[in-house]
Amino acid sequence: MMEIYGQEILNGPGKSMGTGFQGVLCCEVRYDKKEDFWEAYNEIGKEAQSYHTEGPYPWAAILGLVVDKFGIGWALYYNE
């Protein structure tokens, strides 16, 4: 777990079971403001290798999955 600008980010191995990521690292970030979720999703998605959204799920109204231009996997969760 790390904190950047007051936002907690959970880091883990990208190749672990169930993450869907193949890189060496994945980061999970949770948002409770939809505007913040979309801002992060769009910014991380610039020049990304892949990105898409899914949901709703019981744990997230929207799940954004991004593999950024460096191969880092990002799972962005929005829930009210």
Long-range contacts (C-beta under 8 A, 24 or more apart in sequence): 14-72, 14-73, 19-73, 19-75, 20-65, 20-73, 21-67, 21-73, 22-73, 23-67, 23-71, 23-72, 23-73, 24-71, 25-72, 25-73, 26-72, 26-73, 26-74, 26-75, 27-72, 27-73, 27-74, 27-75, 28-74, 28-75, 28-76, 28-77, 29-74, 29-75, 29-76, 29-77, 30-60, 30-77, 30-78, 30-79, 31-76, 31-77, 31-78, 31-79, 32-78, 32-79, 32-80, 34-62, 34-78, 37-62, 37-64, 37-76, 37-77, 37-78, 40-64, 40-76, 41-66, 41-76, 44-68, 44-74, 44-76
